[in-house]
């Protein structure tokens, strides 16, 4: 065995997301679909980080394998000033992190903040846990983690 440091091998899905993110001029590594996120979680090569509030996780549900670091807190969604420090403490800056929120908007902002703080593999989970709003202003009817039937639980 040698003392050489092995270079991190990035999963092809993340590499494709990184390329698409660069083409779109994203301020973070890129986005992956909920289905790809779940497949990546199962490899053990990524950390799924739920950035929703504790209340959202409690009352709407959450992915059992996820780590919780709130991007914002409370019903007023006040920005968590410790987000980056808490994320680093739970994942480390070198981990490939997939950030998940309700619809993919807050998690994109969280991925951007993480990237600015030195995380090199911060990815957004597009569509989020509940998905985009439909014509009747409801979530969960056209896309998102739950709509796709991916694993989740509720307290």
VMD Tcl script that builds the backbone (N, CA, C; Angstrom):
set m [mol new atoms 465]
animate dup $m
set s [atomselect $m all]
$s set {name element resname resid chain x y z} {
  {N N UNK 1 A 0.846 -1.184 0.000}
  {CA C UNK 1 A 0.000 0.000 0.000}
  {C C UNK 1 A 0.888 1.242 0.000}
  {N N UNK 2 A 0.525 2.223 -0.797}
  {CA C UNK 2 A 1.312 3.442 -0.884}
  {C C UNK 2 A 0.667 4.554 -0.083}
  {N N UNK 3 A 1.452 5.624 0.120}
  {CA C UNK 3 A 0.936 6.769 0.859}
  {C C UNK 3 A 0.277 7.792 -0.057}
  {N N UNK 4 A 0.167 7.451 -1.345}
  {CA C UNK 4 A -0.444 8.392 -2.274}
  {C C UNK 4 A -1.913 8.608 -1.924}
  {N N UNK 5 A -2.345 9.838 -2.062}
  {CA C UNK 5 A -3.748 10.160 -1.825}
  {C C UNK 5 A -4.513 9.849 -3.101}
  {N N UNK 6 A -5.544 9.044 -2.969}
  {CA C UNK 6 A -6.344 8.722 -4.131}
  {C C UNK 6 A -7.245 9.907 -4.466}
  {N N UNK 7 A -7.342 10.207 -5.745}
  {CA C UNK 7 A -8.215 11.283 -6.185}
  {C C UNK 7 A -9.652 10.795 -6.116}
  {N N UNK 8 A -10.539 11.675 -5.682}
  {CA C UNK 8 A -11.942 11.328 -5.542}
  {C C UNK 8 A -12.532 10.984 -6.918}
  {N N UNK 9 A -13.164 9.829 -7.010}
  {CA C UNK 9 A -13.832 9.429 -8.235}
  {C C UNK 9 A -15.271 9.919 -8.138}
  {N N UNK 10 A -15.675 10.731 -9.102}
  {CA C UNK 10 A -17.020 11.282 -9.102}
  {C C UNK 10 A -17.926 10.379 -9.935}
  {N N UNK 11 A -19.085 10.059 -9.389}
  {CA C UNK 11 A -20.059 9.225 -10.079}
  {C C UNK 11 A -20.456 9.891 -11.405}
  {N N UNK 12 A -20.655 9.111 -12.458}
  {CA C UNK 12 A -21.014 9.682 -13.769}
  {C C UNK 12 A -22.257 10.592 -13.732}
  {N N UNK 13 A -23.231 10.282 -12.885}
  {CA C UNK 13 A -24.422 11.137 -12.768}
  {C C UNK 13 A -24.025 12.512 -12.239}
  {N N UNK 14 A -23.136 12.537 -11.250}
  {CA C UNK 14 A -22.687 13.821 -10.698}
  {C C UNK 14 A -21.821 14.569 -11.698}
  {N N UNK 15 A -21.019 13.843 -12.457}
  {CA C UNK 15 A -20.181 14.477 -13.485}
  {C C UNK 15 A -21.068 15.131 -14.540}
  {N N UNK 16 A -22.114 14.441 -14.964}
  {CA C UNK 16 A -23.057 15.006 -15.942}
  {C C UNK 16 A -23.773 16.220 -15.355}
  {N N UNK 17 A -24.147 16.134 -14.082}
  {CA C UNK 17 A -24.806 17.270 -13.419}
  {C C UNK 17 A -23.859 18.452 -13.332}
  {N N UNK 18 A -22.589 18.179 -13.061}
  {CA C UNK 18 A -21.585 19.253 -12.989}
  {C C UNK 18 A -21.417 19.930 -14.358}
  {N N UNK 19 A -21.362 19.126 -15.408}
  {CA C UNK 19 A -21.233 19.686 -16.758}
  {C C UNK 19 A -22.448 20.542 -17.119}
  {N N UNK 20 A -23.645 20.039 -16.835}
  {CA C UNK 20 A -24.868 20.798 -17.122}
  {C C UNK 20 A -24.917 22.069 -16.275}
  {N N UNK 21 A -24.477 21.979 -15.033}
  {CA C UNK 21 A -24.437 23.148 -14.158}
  {C C UNK 21 A -23.486 24.207 -14.665}
  {N N UNK 22 A -22.348 23.786 -15.190}
  {CA C UNK 22 A -21.379 24.730 -15.747}
  {C C UNK 22 A -21.949 25.412 -16.989}
  {N N UNK 23 A -22.614 24.629 -17.830}
  {CA C UNK 23 A -23.229 25.200 -19.040}
  {C C UNK 23 A -24.315 26.213 -18.688}
  {N N UNK 24 A -25.039 25.949 -17.592}
  {CA C UNK 24 A -26.117 26.848 -17.163}
  {C C UNK 24 A -25.598 27.985 -16.286}
  {N N UNK 25 A -24.287 28.001 -16.044}
  {CA C UNK 25 A -23.647 29.024 -15.209}
  {C C UNK 25 A -24.216 29.050 -13.783}
  {N N UNK 26 A -24.468 27.858 -13.232}
  {CA C UNK 26 A -24.954 27.764 -11.862}
  {C C UNK 26 A -23.832 28.132 -10.899}
  {N N UNK 27 A -24.201 28.651 -9.758}
  {CA C UNK 27 A -23.225 29.047 -8.742}
  {C C UNK 27 A -22.925 27.900 -7.778}
  {N N UNK 28 A -23.266 26.686 -8.175}
  {CA C UNK 28 A -22.988 25.476 -7.392}
  {C C UNK 28 A -22.727 24.355 -8.383}
  {N N UNK 29 A -22.421 23.175 -7.893}
  {CA C UNK 29 A -21.962 22.087 -8.766}
  {C C UNK 29 A -22.966 21.678 -9.828}
  {N N UNK 30 A -24.245 21.625 -9.500}
  {CA C UNK 30 A -25.256 21.199 -10.459}
  {C C UNK 30 A -26.469 20.634 -9.760}
  {N N UNK 31 A -27.409 20.111 -10.541}
  {CA C UNK 31 A -28.647 19.538 -9.995}
  {C C UNK 31 A -28.822 18.101 -10.461}
  {N N UNK 32 A -29.440 17.306 -9.611}
  {CA C UNK 32 A -29.785 15.930 -9.964}
  {C C UNK 32 A -31.272 15.728 -9.693}
  {N N UNK 33 A -31.865 14.804 -10.407}
  {CA C UNK 33 A -33.276 14.489 -10.205}
  {C C UNK 33 A -33.444 13.731 -8.894}
  {N N UNK 34 A -34.662 13.702 -8.345}
  {CA C UNK 34 A -34.887 12.892 -7.142}
  {C C UNK 34 A -34.532 11.416 -7.350}
  {N N UNK 35 A -34.875 10.871 -8.519}
  {CA C UNK 35 A -34.571 9.465 -8.795}
  {C C UNK 35 A -33.064 9.216 -8.792}
  {N N UNK 36 A -32.313 10.101 -9.442}
  {CA C UNK 36 A -30.856 9.963 -9.434}
  {C C UNK 36 A -30.304 10.159 -8.027}
  {N N UNK 37 A -30.881 11.092 -7.277}
  {CA C UNK 37 A -30.424 11.333 -5.905}
  {C C UNK 37 A -30.570 10.064 -5.070}
  {N N UNK 38 A -31.716 9.411 -5.163}
  {CA C UNK 38 A -31.940 8.193 -4.385}
  {C C UNK 38 A -30.956 7.093 -4.803}
  {N N UNK 39 A -30.726 6.945 -6.101}
  {CA C UNK 39 A -29.758 5.942 -6.574}
  {C C UNK 39 A -28.368 6.243 -6.032}
  {N N UNK 40 A -27.995 7.517 -6.001}
  {CA C UNK 40 A -26.685 7.902 -5.470}
  {C C UNK 40 A -26.595 7.659 -3.970}
  {N N UNK 41 A -27.668 7.941 -3.240}
  {CA C UNK 41 A -27.677 7.686 -1.793}
  {C C UNK 41 A -27.422 6.206 -1.534}
  {N N UNK 42 A -28.017 5.367 -2.339}
  {CA C UNK 42 A -27.865 3.925 -2.143}
  {C C UNK 42 A -26.445 3.434 -2.400}
  {N N UNK 43 A -25.647 4.191 -3.156}
  {CA C UNK 43 A -24.257 3.792 -3.383}
  {C C UNK 43 A -23.396 4.078 -2.152}
  {N N UNK 44 A -23.865 4.993 -1.294}
  {CA C UNK 44 A -23.073 5.391 -0.136}
  {C C UNK 44 A -22.019 6.434 -0.449}
  {N N UNK 45 A -22.008 6.933 -1.685}
  {CA C UNK 45 A -20.989 7.894 -2.104}
  {C C UNK 45 A -21.390 9.352 -1.879}
  {N N UNK 46 A -22.623 9.589 -1.476}
  {CA C UNK 46 A -23.114 10.952 -1.271}
  {C C UNK 46 A -23.833 11.043 0.070}
  {N N UNK 47 A -24.034 12.279 0.515}
  {CA C UNK 47 A -24.828 12.524 1.712}
  {C C UNK 47 A -26.043 13.337 1.280}
  {N N UNK 48 A -27.229 12.823 1.561}
  {CA C UNK 48 A -28.454 13.552 1.273}
  {C C UNK 48 A -28.748 14.445 2.468}
  {N N UNK 49 A -28.817 15.755 2.219}
  {CA C UNK 49 A -29.026 16.726 3.287}
  {C C UNK 49 A -30.360 17.428 3.056}
  {N N UNK 50 A -31.270 17.247 3.989}
  {CA C UNK 50 A -32.581 17.893 3.948}
  {C C UNK 50 A -32.426 19.274 4.574}
  {N N UNK 51 A -32.679 20.322 3.789}
  {CA C UNK 51 A -32.483 21.685 4.283}
  {C C UNK 51 A -33.791 22.345 4.701}
  {N N UNK 52 A -34.890 21.589 4.728}
  {CA C UNK 52 A -36.169 22.139 5.144}
  {C C UNK 52 A -36.189 22.355 6.658}
  {N N UNK 53 A -37.221 23.002 7.122}
  {CA C UNK 53 A -37.352 23.239 8.560}
  {C C UNK 53 A -37.683 21.935 9.279}
  {N N UNK 54 A -37.454 21.931 10.582}
  {CA C UNK 54 A -37.811 20.771 11.398}
  {C C UNK 54 A -39.317 20.515 11.315}
  {N N UNK 55 A -40.091 21.598 11.235}
  {CA C UNK 55 A -41.548 21.468 11.151}
  {C C UNK 55 A -41.962 20.779 9.846}
  {N N UNK 56 A -41.334 21.148 8.738}
  {CA C UNK 56 A -41.646 20.508 7.461}
  {C C UNK 56 A -41.339 19.017 7.515}
  {N N UNK 57 A -40.197 18.681 8.059}
  {CA C UNK 57 A -39.825 17.270 8.165}
  {C C UNK 57 A -40.826 16.514 9.023}
  {N N UNK 58 A -41.229 17.112 10.129}
  {CA C UNK 58 A -42.147 16.452 11.070}
  {C C UNK 58 A -43.529 16.240 10.456}
  {N N UNK 59 A -44.068 17.285 9.838}
  {CA C UNK 59 A -45.451 17.232 9.397}
  {C C UNK 59 A -45.656 16.803 7.940}
  {N N UNK 60 A -44.642 16.906 7.109}
  {CA C UNK 60 A -44.778 16.538 5.702}
  {C C UNK 60 A -44.085 15.216 5.414}
  {N N UNK 61 A -43.014 14.917 6.161}
  {CA C UNK 61 A -42.268 13.687 5.969}
  {C C UNK 61 A -40.839 13.967 5.550}
  {N N UNK 62 A -40.025 12.921 5.551}
  {CA C UNK 62 A -38.609 13.079 5.215}
  {C C UNK 62 A -38.035 11.755 4.734}
  {N N UNK 63 A -36.859 11.841 4.133}
  {CA C UNK 63 A -36.152 10.660 3.649}
  {C C UNK 63 A -35.373 10.080 4.824}
  {N N UNK 64 A -35.582 8.801 5.139}
  {CA C UNK 64 A -34.932 8.219 6.326}
  {C C UNK 64 A -33.416 8.332 6.346}
  {N N UNK 65 A -32.754 8.239 5.213}
  {CA C UNK 65 A -31.289 8.269 5.177}
  {C C UNK 65 A -30.724 9.691 5.165}
  {N N UNK 66 A -31.576 10.694 5.261}
  {CA C UNK 66 A -31.103 12.072 5.133}
  {C C UNK 66 A -30.557 12.632 6.442}
  {N N UNK 67 A -29.658 13.597 6.278}
  {CA C UNK 67 A -29.107 14.382 7.376}
  {C C UNK 67 A -29.888 15.687 7.378}
  {N N UNK 68 A -30.179 16.233 8.546}
  {CA C UNK 68 A -30.950 17.486 8.592}
  {C C UNK 68 A -30.057 18.659 8.971}
  {N N UNK 69 A -30.029 19.669 8.104}
  {CA C UNK 69 A -29.387 20.952 8.386}
  {C C UNK 69 A -30.316 22.010 7.798}
  {N N UNK 70 A -31.046 22.695 8.647}
  {CA C UNK 70 A -32.042 23.663 8.178}
  {C C UNK 70 A -31.388 24.881 7.527}
  {N N UNK 71 A -31.849 25.213 6.325}
  {CA C UNK 71 A -31.419 26.432 5.631}
  {C C UNK 71 A -32.091 27.632 6.285}
  {N N UNK 72 A -33.331 27.464 6.679}
  {CA C UNK 72 A -34.102 28.509 7.345}
  {C C UNK 72 A -34.905 27.829 8.452}
  {N N UNK 73 A -35.376 28.617 9.403}
  {CA C UNK 73 A -36.082 28.034 10.540}
  {C C UNK 73 A -37.416 28.723 10.777}
  {N N UNK 74 A -38.311 27.996 11.428}
  {CA C UNK 74 A -39.597 28.550 11.836}
  {C C UNK 74 A -40.542 28.797 10.678}
  {N N UNK 75 A -41.743 29.225 11.021}
  {CA C UNK 75 A -42.752 29.468 9.997}
  {C C UNK 75 A -42.443 30.710 9.166}
  {N N UNK 76 A -41.625 31.599 9.693}
  {CA C UNK 76 A -41.244 32.796 8.932}
  {C C UNK 76 A -40.050 32.535 8.022}
  {N N UNK 77 A -39.506 31.329 8.094}
  {CA C UNK 77 A -38.336 30.926 7.308}
  {C C UNK 77 A -37.173 31.902 7.450}
  {N N UNK 78 A -36.802 32.172 8.685}
  {CA C UNK 78 A -35.646 33.025 8.967}
  {C C UNK 78 A -34.381 32.260 8.609}
  {N N UNK 79 A -33.523 32.872 7.842}
  {CA C UNK 79 A -32.274 32.249 7.386}
  {C C UNK 79 A -31.431 31.803 8.573}
  {N N UNK 80 A -30.954 30.571 8.526}
  {CA C UNK 80 A -30.117 30.006 9.577}
  {C C UNK 80 A -28.682 30.519 9.381}
  {N N UNK 81 A -28.202 31.413 10.251}
  {CA C UNK 81 A -26.857 31.963 10.072}
  {C C UNK 81 A -25.736 30.932 10.294}
  {N N UNK 82 A -26.065 29.801 10.875}
  {CA C UNK 82 A -25.073 28.752 11.144}
  {C C UNK 82 A -25.115 27.626 10.108}
  {N N UNK 83 A -25.871 27.818 9.031}
  {CA C UNK 83 A -26.073 26.742 8.061}
  {C C UNK 83 A -24.763 26.118 7.590}
  {N N UNK 84 A -23.842 26.924 7.100}
  {CA C UNK 84 A -22.593 26.391 6.536}
  {C C UNK 84 A -21.778 25.661 7.600}
  {N N UNK 85 A -21.696 26.225 8.796}
  {CA C UNK 85 A -20.939 25.559 9.878}
  {C C UNK 85 A -21.581 24.227 10.244}
  {N N UNK 86 A -22.911 24.200 10.343}
  {CA C UNK 86 A -23.610 22.961 10.681}
  {C C UNK 86 A -23.452 21.919 9.573}
  {N N UNK 87 A -23.518 22.368 8.323}
  {CA C UNK 87 A -23.333 21.449 7.199}
  {C C UNK 87 A -21.933 20.849 7.229}
  {N N UNK 88 A -20.937 21.690 7.448}
  {CA C UNK 88 A -19.560 21.187 7.504}
  {C C UNK 88 A -19.371 20.201 8.649}
  {N N UNK 89 A -19.966 20.492 9.803}
  {CA C UNK 89 A -19.834 19.606 10.956}
  {C C UNK 89 A -20.457 18.235 10.684}
  {N N UNK 90 A -21.536 18.207 9.910}
  {CA C UNK 90 A -22.238 16.944 9.664}
  {C C UNK 90 A -21.743 16.188 8.439}
  {N N UNK 91 A -21.096 16.891 7.484}
  {CA C UNK 91 A -20.709 16.211 6.248}
  {C C UNK 91 A -19.233 16.354 5.895}
  {N N UNK 92 A -18.624 17.459 6.284}
  {CA C UNK 92 A -17.276 17.778 5.825}
  {C C UNK 92 A -17.354 18.468 4.480}
  {N N UNK 93 A -16.390 19.337 4.202}
  {CA C UNK 93 A -16.427 20.122 2.963}
  {C C UNK 93 A -16.120 19.311 1.712}
  {N N UNK 94 A -15.485 18.164 1.852}
  {CA C UNK 94 A -15.106 17.376 0.683}
  {C C UNK 94 A -16.167 16.353 0.267}
  {N N UNK 95 A -17.188 16.182 1.090}
  {CA C UNK 95 A -18.229 15.203 0.766}
  {C C UNK 95 A -19.060 15.675 -0.415}
  {N N UNK 96 A -19.580 14.724 -1.171}
  {CA C UNK 96 A -20.569 15.040 -2.200}
  {C C UNK 96 A -21.908 15.129 -1.478}
  {N N UNK 97 A -22.474 16.337 -1.436}
  {CA C UNK 97 A -23.731 16.546 -0.729}
  {C C UNK 97 A -24.843 16.867 -1.722}
  {N N UNK 98 A -25.985 16.230 -1.516}
  {CA C UNK 98 A -27.174 16.472 -2.315}
  {C C UNK 98 A -28.162 17.182 -1.401}
  {N N UNK 99 A -28.501 18.413 -1.734}
  {CA C UNK 99 A -29.345 19.242 -0.876}
  {C C UNK 99 A -30.790 19.192 -1.367}
  {N N UNK 100 A -31.696 18.894 -0.433}
  {CA C UNK 100 A -33.104 18.677 -0.742}
  {C C UNK 100 A -33.983 19.622 0.072}
  {N N UNK 101 A -34.928 20.281 -0.588}
  {CA C UNK 101 A -35.920 21.102 0.122}
  {C C UNK 101 A -37.307 20.734 -0.399}
  {N N UNK 102 A -38.267 21.622 -0.257}
  {CA C UNK 102 A -39.635 21.343 -0.687}
  {C C UNK 102 A -39.742 21.247 -2.211}
  {N N UNK 103 A -39.163 22.235 -2.929}
  {CA C UNK 103 A -39.352 22.300 -4.379}
  {C C UNK 103 A -38.063 22.400 -5.189}
  {N N UNK 104 A -36.921 22.525 -4.514}
  {CA C UNK 104 A -35.649 22.676 -5.214}
  {C C UNK 104 A -35.147 24.104 -5.240}
  {N N UNK 105 A -35.895 25.038 -4.683}
  {CA C UNK 105 A -35.489 26.452 -4.700}
  {C C UNK 105 A -34.567 26.784 -3.517}
  {N N UNK 106 A -35.000 26.498 -2.296}
  {CA C UNK 106 A -34.145 26.768 -1.130}
  {C C UNK 106 A -32.881 25.931 -1.173}
  {N N UNK 107 A -32.995 24.684 -1.646}
  {CA C UNK 107 A -31.807 23.829 -1.706}
  {C C UNK 107 A -30.807 24.347 -2.734}
  {N N UNK 108 A -31.279 25.013 -3.786}
  {CA C UNK 108 A -30.362 25.634 -4.745}
  {C C UNK 108 A -29.620 26.786 -4.064}
  {N N UNK 109 A -30.332 27.587 -3.279}
  {CA C UNK 109 A -29.690 28.682 -2.537}
  {C C UNK 109 A -28.698 28.131 -1.522}
  {N N UNK 110 A -29.068 27.033 -0.877}
  {CA C UNK 110 A -28.173 26.401 0.099}
  {C C UNK 110 A -26.934 25.843 -0.591}
  {N N UNK 111 A -27.102 25.259 -1.774}
  {CA C UNK 111 A -25.955 24.733 -2.530}
  {C C UNK 111 A -25.024 25.867 -2.936}
  {N N UNK 112 A -25.595 27.001 -3.310}
  {CA C UNK 112 A -24.776 28.156 -3.672}
  {C C UNK 112 A -23.985 28.656 -2.458}
  {N N UNK 113 A -24.632 28.749 -1.311}
  {CA C UNK 113 A -23.938 29.193 -0.092}
  {C C UNK 113 A -22.837 28.213 0.294}
  {N N UNK 114 A -23.123 26.923 0.178}
  {CA C UNK 114 A -22.119 25.908 0.505}
  {C C UNK 114 A -20.918 26.022 -0.435}
  {N N UNK 115 A -21.181 26.222 -1.710}
  {CA C UNK 115 A -20.101 26.355 -2.689}
  {C C UNK 115 A -19.242 27.574 -2.370}
  {N N UNK 116 A -19.884 28.694 -2.058}
  {CA C UNK 116 A -19.138 29.905 -1.701}
  {C C UNK 116 A -18.282 29.697 -0.460}
  {N N UNK 117 A -18.718 28.770 0.412}
  {CA C UNK 117 A -17.983 28.483 1.645}
  {C C UNK 117 A -16.897 27.428 1.445}
  {N N UNK 118 A -16.734 26.940 0.207}
  {CA C UNK 118 A -15.645 26.003 -0.056}
  {C C UNK 118 A -16.041 24.553 -0.254}
  {N N UNK 119 A -17.338 24.243 -0.244}
  {CA C UNK 119 A -17.778 22.880 -0.553}
  {C C UNK 119 A -17.617 22.702 -2.059}
  {N N UNK 120 A -16.916 21.674 -2.480}
  {CA C UNK 120 A -16.630 21.505 -3.904}
  {C C UNK 120 A -17.621 20.585 -4.616}
  {N N UNK 121 A -18.453 19.884 -3.861}
  {CA C UNK 121 A -19.401 18.938 -4.446}
  {C C UNK 121 A -20.791 19.149 -3.860}
  {N N UNK 122 A -21.313 20.385 -3.952}
  {CA C UNK 122 A -22.650 20.698 -3.435}
  {C C UNK 122 A -23.642 20.699 -4.596}
  {N N UNK 123 A -24.576 19.749 -4.571}
  {CA C UNK 123 A -25.559 19.583 -5.637}
  {C C UNK 123 A -26.967 19.810 -5.100}
  {N N UNK 124 A -27.830 20.327 -5.946}
  {CA C UNK 124 A -29.234 20.534 -5.638}
  {C C UNK 124 A -30.033 19.322 -6.121}
  {N N UNK 125 A -31.068 18.947 -5.357}
  {CA C UNK 125 A -32.012 17.937 -5.828}
  {C C UNK 125 A -33.187 18.702 -6.440}
  {N N UNK 126 A -33.270 18.658 -7.769}
  {CA C UNK 126 A -34.335 19.378 -8.459}
  {C C UNK 126 A -35.695 18.790 -8.076}
  {N N UNK 127 A -36.715 19.570 -8.185}
  {CA C UNK 127 A -38.098 19.197 -7.873}
  {C C UNK 127 A -38.362 19.092 -6.383}
  {N N UNK 128 A -37.349 18.844 -5.571}
  {CA C UNK 128 A -37.510 18.785 -4.129}
  {C C UNK 128 A -38.339 17.611 -3.637}
  {N N UNK 129 A -38.750 17.703 -2.391}
  {CA C UNK 129 A -39.490 16.635 -1.724}
  {C C UNK 129 A -40.948 16.615 -2.165}
  {N N UNK 130 A -41.549 17.803 -2.333}
  {CA C UNK 130 A -42.972 17.886 -2.671}
  {C C UNK 130 A -43.250 18.261 -4.109}
  {N N UNK 131 A -42.267 18.775 -4.825}
  {CA C UNK 131 A -42.455 19.127 -6.221}
  {C C UNK 131 A -42.960 20.542 -6.439}
  {N N UNK 132 A -43.108 20.867 -7.717}
  {CA C UNK 132 A -43.564 22.194 -8.129}
  {C C UNK 132 A -45.073 22.343 -7.922}
  {N N UNK 133 A -45.514 23.581 -7.878}
  {CA C UNK 133 A -46.944 23.864 -7.802}
  {C C UNK 133 A -47.624 23.530 -9.127}
  {N N UNK 134 A -48.845 22.990 -9.054}
  {CA C UNK 134 A -49.615 22.741 -10.269}
  {C C UNK 134 A -50.538 23.934 -10.537}
  {N N UNK 135 A -51.408 23.827 -11.510}
  {CA C UNK 135 A -52.306 24.922 -11.889}
  {C C UNK 135 A -53.253 25.317 -10.755}
  {N N UNK 136 A -53.515 24.389 -9.844}
  {CA C UNK 136 A -54.390 24.669 -8.696}
  {C C UNK 136 A -53.590 25.094 -7.450}
  {N N UNK 137 A -52.302 25.385 -7.659}
  {CA C UNK 137 A -51.412 25.823 -6.586}
  {C C UNK 137 A -51.216 24.749 -5.508}
  {N N UNK 138 A -51.164 23.483 -5.931}
  {CA C UNK 138 A -50.904 22.368 -5.018}
  {C C UNK 138 A -49.615 21.676 -5.411}
  {N N UNK 139 A -48.936 21.146 -4.430}
  {CA C UNK 139 A -47.705 20.392 -4.670}
  {C C UNK 139 A -48.005 18.893 -4.619}
  {N N UNK 140 A -47.078 18.122 -5.157}
  {CA C UNK 140 A -47.184 16.668 -5.065}
  {C C UNK 140 A -48.057 16.037 -6.125}
  {N N UNK 141 A -48.439 16.789 -7.152}
  {CA C UNK 141 A -49.316 16.234 -8.178}
  {C C UNK 141 A -48.625 16.000 -9.506}
  {N N UNK 142 A -47.371 16.479 -9.656}
  {CA C UNK 142 A -46.719 16.317 -10.955}
  {C C UNK 142 A -45.259 15.904 -10.889}
  {N N UNK 143 A -44.559 16.211 -9.798}
  {CA C UNK 143 A -43.158 15.793 -9.679}
  {C C UNK 143 A -42.717 15.889 -8.225}
  {N N UNK 144 A -41.455 15.584 -7.971}
  {CA C UNK 144 A -40.914 15.619 -6.616}
  {C C UNK 144 A -40.701 14.227 -6.041}
  {N N UNK 145 A -39.958 14.194 -4.949}
  {CA C UNK 145 A -39.563 12.946 -4.291}
  {C C UNK 145 A -40.763 12.056 -3.980}
  {N N UNK 146 A -41.740 12.602 -3.258}
  {CA C UNK 146 A -42.901 11.792 -2.859}
  {C C UNK 146 A -43.729 11.357 -4.059}
  {N N UNK 147 A -43.952 12.259 -5.005}
  {CA C UNK 147 A -44.746 11.943 -6.195}
  {C C UNK 147 A -44.145 10.754 -6.939}
  {N N UNK 148 A -42.824 10.689 -6.990}
  {CA C UNK 148 A -42.131 9.612 -7.687}
  {C C UNK 148 A -42.131 8.296 -6.915}
  {N N UNK 149 A -42.647 8.309 -5.709}
  {CA C UNK 149 A -42.737 7.085 -4.912}
  {C C UNK 149 A -41.426 6.639 -4.298}
  {N N UNK 150 A -40.506 7.586 -4.151}
  {CA C UNK 150 A -39.222 7.258 -3.524}
  {C C UNK 150 A -39.417 7.126 -2.010}
  {N N UNK 151 A -38.520 6.425 -1.317}
  {CA C UNK 151 A -38.696 6.173 0.109}
  {C C UNK 151 A -38.787 7.446 0.962}
  {N N UNK 152 A -39.777 7.462 1.852}
  {CA C UNK 152 A -39.917 8.536 2.821}
  {C C UNK 152 A -40.755 8.034 3.979}
  {N N UNK 153 A -40.630 8.692 5.104}
  {CA C UNK 153 A -41.422 8.336 6.284}
  {C C UNK 153 A -41.983 9.621 6.896}
  {N N UNK 154 A -42.936 9.435 7.794}
  {CA C UNK 154 A -43.539 10.572 8.479}
  {C C UNK 154 A -43.711 10.208 9.942}
  {N N UNK 155 A -43.395 11.173 10.810}
  {CA C UNK 155 A -43.570 10.937 12.256}
  {C C UNK 155 A -45.041 10.836 12.616}
}
mol reanalyze $m
mol bondsrecalc $m
mol representation Tube
mol addrep $m
